Amino acid sequence: MRNTIPSWLRVPVVFFTLVLLVEYFVESGDQPAFIEQPVVLLFLLLILLVLIAIEAISGSLKNILYQSLDEAGKARYDAKANEESKVVAWIKETYKKSLGSKPIQEEHEIILDHNYDGIKELDNDLPPWWLYGFYASIIFAAIYLVKYEIFDGDNQYDELQTELAEAKIAIEEYKKTAKNLVDVNTVELLTEESDLNAGKAIFENNCVACHMPDGGGGIGPNLTDEYWILGGGIKNVFNTVSEGGRAGKGMVPWKNDLKPVEMAQVSSYVLQFQGTTPEKPKEAEGEIWKEE
């Protein structure tokens, strides 16, 4: 029997191959599958125990069969086991060829007339792997020169600008699904019907007592005219909803009761009152505000 891969190497190779296959086929998001789904970890541990058991049983059977042989059979078995496999022989032969050195019997053909204290120098050729690597670098340099100097290929600055543009698009797409990350600096006017309907529901549940259902104002100011006490526009309105109005006589802060996306929704809905005609409009308060 020829030499094979030892069990101490075979078991880890098989086990980690299975781990990679599990990671490839099991959906686990950004986390490893065995962390995201503990049952996967139990499965892998079971597989590892089975592999170790198979190796142990296989080794025991080989030992039993070996002990059952007579002395001549054991000798033949040992001789066969110590034979070098074709794979190992091919690797050794390939390694020798990659060095490009002469056999010892032919070294007299390449010996130089240099002798120092009995040490002589051989004029060996450069190793083929080194030569091929050198030729490959020349070919790569030529292709690189033609692409970037003659045909004006994208350089590092162009690639950076492309990546920045892609990142900006990715951020905008991410914002659509992560609206709770919004704050007073990043909030934008929401125009989708679903957001405005959500803002209307929040307004009717929390704001009509002071501002009236039509935004005409009561205890709170009129939301339909051009006058604003703390500034208009989505950022100012969002900040007023979040932090509250004037100390002692203004609206309470809602940042502890509403999520950022909810404050953005109700702020966007409030701005829909601009230019409408309420039933009983309250007298204007504050100053006329215009978008810069």
Backbone hydrogen bonds, N-H to C=O, Kabsch-Sander energy under -0.5 kcal/mol:
donor,donor_aa,acceptor,acceptor_aa,energy
3,N,83,E,-0.9
9,L,6,P,-1.4
10,R,6,P,-2.7
11,V,7,S,-2.4
13,V,9,L,-1.8
14,V,10,R,-2.5
15,F,11,V,-2.7
16,F,12,P,-2.9
17,T,13,V,-1.7
18,L,14,V,-2.0
19,V,15,F,-2.1
20,L,16,F,-2.2
21,L,17,T,-2.0
22,V,18,L,-2.5
23,E,19,V,-2.4
24,Y,20,L,-1.8
25,F,21,L,-2.2
26,V,22,V,-2.4
27,E,25,F,-0.5
28,S,26,V,-0.5
31,Q,28,S,-1.3
35,I,32,P,-1.2
36,E,32,P,-2.7
37,Q,33,A,-2.7
40,V,37,Q,-1.9
41,L,37,Q,-0.9
42,L,38,P,-2.0
43,F,39,V,-2.1
44,L,40,V,-2.5
45,L,41,L,-2.4
46,L,42,L,-2.2
47,I,43,F,-2.3
48,L,44,L,-2.4
49,L,45,L,-2.3
50,V,46,L,-2.3
51,L,47,I,-2.5
52,I,48,L,-2.4
53,A,49,L,-2.4
54,I,50,V,-2.6
55,E,51,L,-2.2
56,A,52,I,-2.3
57,I,53,A,-2.8
58,S,54,I,-2.7
59,G,55,E,-2.5
60,S,56,A,-2.2
61,L,57,I,-2.5
62,K,58,S,-2.3
63,N,59,G,-2.1
64,I,60,S,-2.4
65,L,61,L,-2.8
66,Y,62,K,-2.4
67,Q,63,N,-2.3
68,S,64,I,-1.2
69,L,66,Y,-1.2
74,K,70,D,-2.7
75,A,71,E,-2.1
76,R,72,A,-2.3
77,Y,73,G,-2.7
78,D,74,K,-2.8
79,A,75,A,-2.3
80,K,76,R,-2.4
81,A,77,Y,-2.6
82,N,78,D,-1.7
83,E,80,K,-1.0
89,A,85,S,-2.4
90,W,86,K,-2.5
91,I,87,V,-2.3
92,K,88,V,-2.4
93,E,89,A,-2.3
94,T,90,W,-2.6
95,Y,91,I,-2.3
96,K,92,K,-2.1
97,K,93,E,-2.2
98,S,94,T,-2.1
99,L,95,Y,-1.0
99,L,96,K,-0.6
100,G,96,K,-0.9
100,G,97,K,-0.5
101,S,96,K,-0.6
106,E,103,P,-1.6
107,E,104,I,-1.2
109,E,106,E,-1.7
110,I,107,E,-1.2
111,I,107,E,-0.5
112,L,121,E,-3.1
114,H,112,L,-1.5
116,Y,119,I,-2.4
119,I,116,Y,-2.0
120,K,118,G,-0.5
121,E,114,H,-0.8
123,D,110,I,-3.0
124,N,122,L,-1.1
129,W,98,S,-1.0
130,W,127,P,-0.7
131,L,127,P,-2.1
132,Y,128,P,-3.1
133,G,129,W,-1.9
134,F,130,W,-2.3
135,Y,131,L,-2.8
136,A,132,Y,-2.4
137,S,133,G,-2.0
138,I,134,F,-1.7
139,I,135,Y,-2.3
140,F,136,A,-2.6
141,A,137,S,-2.3
142,A,138,I,-2.1
143,I,139,I,-2.3
144,Y,140,F,-2.7
145,L,141,A,-2.5
146,V,142,A,-2.4
147,K,143,I,-2.5
148,Y,144,Y,-2.5
149,E,145,L,-2.2
150,I,145,L,-0.8
150,I,146,V,-0.9
151,F,146,V,-2.4
153,G,147,K,-2.1
159,E,155,N,-2.4
160,L,156,Q,-2.2
161,Q,157,Y,-2.3
162,T,158,D,-2.2
163,E,159,E,-2.5
164,L,160,L,-2.5
165,A,161,Q,-2.2
166,E,162,T,-2.3
167,A,163,E,-2.5
168,K,164,L,-2.3
169,I,165,A,-2.0
170,A,166,E,-2.4
171,I,167,A,-2.5
172,E,168,K,-2.2
173,E,169,I,-2.3
174,Y,170,A,-2.4
175,K,171,I,-2.4
176,K,172,E,-1.1
177,T,173,E,-0.6
177,T,174,Y,-1.0
178,A,174,Y,-0.7
178,A,175,K,-0.6
181,L,178,A,-1.7
182,V,179,K,-1.7
186,T,183,D,-0.6
187,V,183,D,-1.9
196,L,192,E,-2.3
197,N,193,E,-2.5
198,A,194,S,-1.9
199,G,195,D,-2.5
200,K,196,L,-2.4
201,A,197,N,-2.0
202,I,198,A,-2.0
203,F,199,G,-2.5
204,E,200,K,-2.7
205,N,201,A,-1.6
206,N,202,I,-1.7
207,C,203,F,-2.9
208,V,203,F,-1.2
210,C,207,C,-1.2
211,H,207,C,-2.4
212,M,208,V,-2.0
215,G,212,M,-1.8
217,G,211,H,-2.5
218,G,210,C,-1.4
218,G,220,G,-1.4
220,G,210,C,-2.4
223,L,215,G,-3.1
224,T,215,G,-0.5
228,W,287,E,-2.8
236,N,232,G,-0.6
237,V,233,G,-2.5
238,F,234,I,-2.5
239,N,235,K,-2.3
240,T,236,N,-2.3
241,V,237,V,-2.7
242,S,238,F,-2.6
243,E,239,N,-3.2
244,G,240,T,-2.0
245,G,251,M,-2.9
249,K,246,R,-1.1
250,G,246,R,-2.2
254,W,241,V,-2.3
255,K,242,S,-1.5
257,D,254,W,-1.3
258,L,254,W,-2.7
263,M,259,K,-2.4
264,A,260,P,-2.2
265,Q,261,V,-2.0
266,V,262,E,-2.6
267,S,263,M,-2.1
268,S,264,A,-2.1
269,Y,265,Q,-2.1
270,V,266,V,-2.4
271,L,267,S,-1.6
272,Q,269,Y,-1.4
273,F,270,V,-1.7
274,Q,271,L,-1.0
275,G,224,T,-2.4
276,T,273,F,-2.3
282,K,216,G,-2.7
287,E,228,W,-2.1
289,W,226,E,-2.1
